[in-house]
Every structure is written in structure tokens, then in C-alpha cells.
Amino acid sequence: MPPPAPAPPSGPPARALEGVLVADFSRVLAGPLAAATLADLGAEVIKVERPGAGDDTRAWGPPFAADGTAAYFDAANRSKRGLALDLGDPEDAAAARELARRADVLIENFRPGSLAKYGLDHTATRAANPGLVHCTITGFGSGAGAHLPGYDFVVQAVGGLMSITGEPGGTPLKAGVALVDVLTAKDAATGILAALRHRDRTGRGQLVEVNLLSSLLGSLVNQASGHLATGRDPGPMGNRHPSIAPYETLACRDGRLLAVAVGNDRQFRALVEALGTPELAEDVRFARNQDRVHHRTDLIKALEARLAADTPQGWAGRLAAVSVPCGPVNTLSDALELAARLGLDPVTPVGEGRIPQITSPLRLSDTPVAQPAAPPRLDEHGAPLRTWLSGPDDHPLPPRM
């Protein structure tokens, strides 16, 4: 018989990373977003910024928050404490090294080698704090590409993503959000969590290295695999899928678009029966997915002739009722409204006058995600943190004010 389940703890639920201290020396998006994810999971995150200017993204606007901080900054810096340190100042550099000595995790995206002069490179931080998980984020790695600055848009271009995004014969396009930074943030958070698990077993920290180009290439999945299998470069297909049909946007009444994602032959049969054209499932050109891919043009023409009878919203209700994955092409306002209607609580307030936050997508039954706090104003918690760093290291962090 399995052992009995432990009794549920009393009091407020613990957070998964409760007690973990993160020193966030990173800027812009990938590193700050990784640190914000750790804060969501209950870690204490101290964001270190340059005095005066702070993180570059504080000025990336409009739009701006009521206090003048760019909404871009707020998107990746929730639930952190703010500390401004000038690493060129000996006292501030010493405080930064002390923070690294006390931290469980350090995240930075400086040019490789540039932190050594401050004693904040991995060799120095590990010597002072053998249990530290030191995560470094670069654009192109620490080898031959170490000197190259890494910005999401450039990596989307040189990493091949833009070559497969857009309409056939059209201008290559970037994704509508800094997708590579977001993917790299998730890779960084995954690596950090794995390193913390290793430290739990051994007591030893380690270096976690991620770079934008590798994270992008790792995200190309079937497109990269197809290239490796054939040696051919894929090209842009608009909203079409290279291996599945129909898996694209289809025109309905007044030319408005419905996204349809038919992943197997059963779903295709359900689609055409709901459209009132069941004979299409018996057509040798469309009976199997591979046939539909080969005869995609004829297939789309037949489907859109029927879809023109109603709006995307009208068809979406009928098709969802027979388990055909589909939906209208929404605006962001529509998407948030949909998530709210589905009970997903997509937006979380963080205080009067502050920009609300998109709710963390993580749901943990026993260690729920922390309620986010407002992103810090520049050096908002600087005075108590500097006092704490200059005192005995067994003193707990000062409470948030």
C-alpha cells in the first residue's frame, strides 16, 4: 500500500521558490522576464540598475505609465525590489559583489568578459558563493559571437525566423512581439530551475548559459527538422502550415478571416459535414491529409465557397460544437475578453495608478503563483537594501514598504 498522503499545511500556501534570492543584473527583456517568472514562483528578486537612467526599457515608449515609466519596462519587472548601483563606483561595486555572495541566483546579460573587472563574472562569483546559480544571457554565445550585440529583431533576421514569416513573395517579416527574447527568457528560467534542483542535491551551483540565437533555432522545431531532413530552406507560407491542411485562415462573409486548424482526417470530416459539404471527405484529393496538402489550392477554394455564407463568429460556434479547432482572428482586446469569459482571469491589478499585469500562465495546485506587486521605481528600495547589504549576512531581507 502506498504511504498515506501528508496532511495539507495550515496557514497561507507556500510558494515554490520561497526563500530563493535572485540578483537581477539584466536589462531589456529576456533576463528581466526570466527573473519576473522566478518572482511569480515566490523568489525574492532584487533588480540592479544604473543610477539616473536605469534599465533601457524605462525609456522605451510611448505608452508610458502615470509615473513616466514605459509600459514596456513594467511588462517584465513585476514583483521586484529596485536597487540602483554604479558598478564603476568602488562602494557600489562592493555592494553588488555582496549581493551576489548572498544570492541563490544571479542573472545578467552583459557582454561576455565585461563583468570580470567588477568581480561579478562567474569565476569570481562562484569562488565567493559556491552555491550560486549564475545565469548569463547573450545574443550569440560566449565564443566567436561574444562581441556581437544581441537584439531580438536582429536575431529574428539572422536566425531564419523572418525568412519563414510573411506571405510568399512578400517582404520577410518579424513576429509582432519580441518573440526571441520571450523564448530565451523561458529557456533561462528552465535552466535556472534545473540548476537549483541540482544544487538541492549537491550544494553546488553552476553556470547556466543561454543565447538568443540558440533559443530561436531550438524553437523552429518542425521547420528546422524539415530542413535537416531535406537540405532545402523553407520559405514563407503566410498563415498556411507546410505539412497540414486546412491549417490556415479562411475567408468567410465579407472577407473576414477564420483560423481553422484541422489536425487529422476525423476533424476534416467533421468540418465538411458541419459546412454541409460531406462529399469533400470522399474526394480522393482531400480524403487524407497528405492529399489535402498536395491539393491545397482546390481545397481552400471549395471550403471558402461555403464559408462565405456566414461570419467567422457564426462558423466558429458551429464548428467548435463538433470539435473542430477554429476561431476568429481577434484583436488583443478580443483575446483578453475571451480569456476572461473562459474564467482564465487574464489581467491582475498591482495597485492604484499602476499598469495592470498579464496574469502568469502558470497554475500550481499546492504552491500557487504569487500575487504580483508593482514593478519598482528606480532605486525604490535602495536605502534599506544598502543597509542590509552592509550588515550581517544572517539578517533577513527588510520587509517591503
N, C-alpha and C positions, 0 to 999 in steps of 0.2 A: 504494500500500500504506500502511496506517496505520503510524505510528511504533511501534516496539516498546514494550511496557509497561515502565515503570521497575521496577527490581529492588525487591522488598519491603525496607523498612528493617530493620536489625538492632536488637536490644535491645527493651525494652518498647514497646508501641504508644503512639503519641502520642494525646492527647485532642483533640477537635475545637476546644475553646476554651482549650487550654493557653496560658498567658501572658496571658490576659484577667483583669483585676482588676475585681471588681464590689463597689461600695459599696452595701450594702443598708440603707437607712434606713426601710424599710417595716415595717408592723405587721399583725397578724392573719393573713390568709390569701392574698389574691390576689398581693400583692407578694412576700411571703416564698416562696410556692410558685413564682413565676416565677424568683426568684433561686436556689432549690433546683434547678430544672431546668437553669439555667446551670451550677451546680456539678456536676450529673450529667455534663454535657458537658465538664467539665475546667476550668472557670473557678475562680479563687480568689475566694471570696465572704467579705467581712467584714460581719457583721451588727452594726449600731449600735443600741443600746438605751438606754433611760433607766436611770440608776443606781438601784438599790434595787428597782424593780418589774419593769423590763424590758418586753418585749412583752406586751400584754394577755393573749394566749393562754397565757402561762405559768401563769395562774391559772384557766384555763377547764377545770375538772374537777369531779368525777371523770370518768374514771380518771386517776390520776397515776402517773408513773414512780417508781422506787425513790428517786430523789433529790428527789422532791417536785414536779418539773416536770410539767405536764399533758401527757398523750399528744397532745392537740390541737397543742401547740407543736411537739412532736417530728415530727409528720407533715409539716411544711412548712419545717423548718430544718436538714435534714441537711447534712453536709459543709461547714459554715460555721465561720468563726472568730468568736468573740464579743468585742465591744468595747463597753463602757458609756461614754457621753458625755452630759453635761448641756449641752445647747445654750444654756442660759441662763448658763453659766459661760464667761467670755471665753477661758480657756485651752482648754477642751474644744471650744468653737465653732471656735477656730483649728485644732485638730486635725482637726475634721470637715471644714473647708474644705481642709486639706492633703490629707486622704484623697480628697476629690472632685477635687482637682488631679491626683492621681496615678492615679486610676481610669480605666478604659476605659468603664465603665458605672456609672451611679448610678440606683437605683430608690427611689422614695419615694411615699407616699400621704398626704401632709399636705394639709390644706385649701389650695386654691389661694391663693397670695399669702402664706401664713404662713411660708414659708422665707426670704423676702426679708430679714427683719430679721437673719438669721444669715449672710447672704451665700451661701445654698445654693439659691437659685432658679435657674432655667435661664439667665437673663441673666447672673448673676454667675458661675455655674459654667462657662458657655461662654467668657466673657471670660478666665477663668483657665486653661481647658483646652479649646481649640477642637476637640479630637478626641473630647470626651466625648459618649457617648450617654446622654442624660438621659431616663429613663422616669418619667412621672408617672401615677399611677393615682388616679382619683377615682370618686365614686359617680355623678355626673350631669354631668360635664364641667366646663370652666373658664369657662363663660359664665353664663347666667341661673341654672343649677343649682349654681353653685360653692359656695353657702352650705349646701347640703343634705348632711347626713351620709349616707354610703353604707354600709348593712349589707345583706348578701346577702338576708336574709329580707324586708326591706322592698322591695328591688328585685324579688324574685320576685313580690311582691304588685303593685306599681305597674307593673311591666313586662309584665304579662299572663300570666306563666307559671302562676300559681296558678289563673287563670280557665280553663285548659285541662287542669288536673291534678285527678284525683279522679273520682268516679262522677257520672253525670248526675243533677242534682237534689240532689247532696250538697254538703257544705262544701268550698269551694276548699282545695286542699292544696299545701304546698310540696314540693319534692323532698326525699328523705331525706338529702341531703348538701348542703353549701353550694355548689350547682352553679354559680351565677353567679360566685362567687369563683374557682372552678376554671377556668371558661371564660375569665374575664378574665385569669387567670394565663397561660393558653396564648396568648391574643392578645398579651399583653405580651411574652412570650418570643419570639413570632414577629416582632413589631415590632422588638425589640432586635436579633435576628439579622439582619434586613433592614438595619437602620441600621449594624450592624458591617460588613456586606458593602459598603455604600455608602462607609463610612469607609476600607475597604481600597483602594477605587478612587481616592478623592479626598483622604483625610486629614482630612476634616471630619466632626465629629459632628453630631448633630441631636436635636431634642426628639421623643420618642415619647409620645403621649398616648392612653391608653385609659380607658374608664369602664365601670362595671358595667352601666348601662342599655343602652348601645350594644352591649356584648358579648352581653347577653341577647337583645336584639332581633335581632342577627345570627345567633343560634343557633336562632331559631324557624323558620327555613328554610321548609318547605312550609306550615306554618300561617300564617306571615306572608304568603307568596306567595298562598295561597288567599284571605286577607282582602283583599289588594290587588287581586286579580282580581275579587272578587265584592262587596266592600264589607260583607260580613257578618262578624260576630265568631264565631269558632269557640268551641265550648263543650267541657266535659269529656266524655270518652267512656270513662272507666275505662281498661282495657287495650286497647281497640279502636283501630284505625287509621282515620282518616276516609276514606281512599282505597283501602284494600286489605282483602280478606277471603279466607280467615280469617287474621287477623294480630292475635292476642289470646291470652289464656289460656282454655283449655277444660277443663271439669271431667272428671276421669277417675274411677276407682273411689274410693269413699269421699269424693268431692268434692274430692280433691286435684287441683292445677292443673298443666297442661302448657302451656307457651308454644309456640305454633305461628306461624310467620312464612312464609306462602305468598306468594311474590312474583310468581308468574306461573302461567299455565294449565298448563304442564307439571308444575310442582310440585304443583298441585292434583290433577291426575290421579294422580300418584304417591302422594299422600296417601290418596285414597279407595280406590285399589287395595290399598294396604297395610292399610287398615281393613276390607277385604272388602266395600266398597260401591261398586264401579266404576260403577254406574248413575248415581251422583250427578254424574259428569263429563259425562254425556249429558243431564242435566236442563237444560232451557232456562233455568231460574232460576239455574243455577250454572255454566254452561259457560264464561262469560267473567268476568274479574274485575269489570267494571262491573256485570254481572248479580248476582254474588255480593254486592257491596256493597249493591245495592238490595234483595236478599232475604236479608240477613244473619241475621235472626231465625230464619227457616226453616232456613237452612244450619247455624247453630250447633246448633239442636235436633237435626238429623239426625246431625251429627258427634258430639255428646256422647252420643247414644243408643248409639253404637258404642263410644266411648271408655270408657264405664262398665264395660266388660268387663275392664279391666286398670288397673294403676297408671301414673302418669306415667313412672316409670323403665322399666317394661316397654315402653310405647309408644315412648319416646324411642329405645331401641335399634333397634327395627324401622323406625322412620321415618328415622332417621339412615342406616340401611343403604341406603335408596332416595333419599338426598339431599334429604330434606325438612327444612328448618331447624326445629329444635324443641329443647326441653329443659325439665326440671322447674324449678319456682320454688325456687331454692336459698336457703339461709341464707348469710351471709358465710363461715362455716366450710366449708360445702359448696363454695362458689365457690373458696376457696383450695385445698381438696383437689383440685378438678377441675383447676385450673391446674397444680398440682404433678404430677398424674397425666399431664398433657399435656406435661410437660417444660418448662414455662414459668418454673420457679423463681421463684414469686411473692413470696417473702419473703427478705430479706437481713439477716443479723445485723450489728450495728455495734459489738459489744463486750459484755463480760460485765456483766450488771446493767442494760443499756440496752434500751429497747424496739426490737425489730427494725423494719426499714423495708420498706414495699412496694417491690419491685424496680421500677426505672424501666421504663416500657413501650418505651423507645427501644432499637433494636438497630442498631448501625452496624458494618459489616464491617471497616473499616480504622482507625477511631478510636472504639473501644468506650467505652461509658459507664463513668465512674469508679466504683470500689468506694466506696459511701457511707461516710462517717465519722459518728460520733455527733453529734447536734445539740449546739451549745455550751452550757455552763452560762453564766449571766450573767457577763459580763466575763472569761470563762475565759482569753482570750488578750490581755487588756487591757495588761498590763505590757510584753511585748515589742512589741506593736503601737504603743503610745505612744512607746516608744524609737525604733522605726523611723520613725514619722512626724516625730519631732523631729530626725532625722539627715539625711544627704544623700539626695536622692531617687533617686540611681543605685544605692543599696544594695538588694539583693534582699530580699524578704519573709523574715522569720525563719522557720526551719523549724518545723513543728508539733511540739509536745512530747507 
